[in-house]
Amino acid sequence: MNNMATIHPVSRCTTPVETYFNETSLGVSTGFFYRKNKQDYLVTNWHVLTGKNPITGKHLSNSAGEPNRINIWQHRTDGNRQECFLPIEKDGSPLWLQHHEYGNTVDVAILPLCPDDRFVFFPINEQDDPPPSGFEPMVGKELFVLGYPFGKLALELSPYPIWKRASIATELDFLAENRPMFLVDTATRSGMSGSPVVFIAGQFQQFMGVYSGRYGANDLNDIQLGRVWRTTLIPQILEFGFRGNKCCVQEKE
């Protein structure tokens, strides 16, 4: 498929993220591209790259598998897409970045991408075109979560992400759980962790944050309220963040 004119620009920013331990696939989630100072990054969740629940530290799979590489889809310069394996650790040390203050309690991980003339990236922050005053997002308004529900099943249905509807469930002027996030009311499914969340108002579009699973004290899939980590976290991680840690470390006091 190379007719890029028919593809929504935000869809091109999104990729499935299949995690692997060596040759063993551990599952498919979602990520998206971001750019700062001409450097491209892949943004997803901490729990996607570690295979651990960021709240309890417990392994998410029954096999207790922890990824050491991922497979993503990248856009080639000829307009087609290609699967690419990327390491997420070197000599046992993670290559991704996480928040300097909140640690893994902010479920966002950012992996630097090596430049490659064969590929072109579509960073989501360069697609941003926020709506004018009076049309901005607020509680009760509709958002979209772009990802791959049920992982490989979604890839069989569409080579590009599925757009799942959501509505803003908490006031944006306040922090849910005293964290830089807000909640959305949505019936998302496994595989959408790491999805970008966008607000669409006519011709305008605004990147709102990183989806990281449904809300629950002990299980990411308890009820149909989803966590969305705010966009402000990404430049903070890129400027001040430190190399990732697979341990479930609490934020600094």
Buried (B, 14 or more C-beta within 10 A) or exposed (E): EEEEEEBBEBBBBBBBBBBBBEEEBBBBBBBBBBBBEEEBBBBBBBBBBBBBBBBEEEBBEEEEBBBBBBBBBBBBEEEEBEEBEBEBBEEEEBBBBBBBBBBBBBBBBBBEBEEEEEBBBBBBBEBBEBBEEEBBBEBEBEBBBBBBBBBBEBBEEEEBBBBBEBEBBBEBEEEBEEBBBBBBBBEBBBBBBBBBBBBBBEEBBBBBBBBBBBBEEEBBEEEBBBBBBBBEBBEBBBEEBEEBBBEBEEEEE
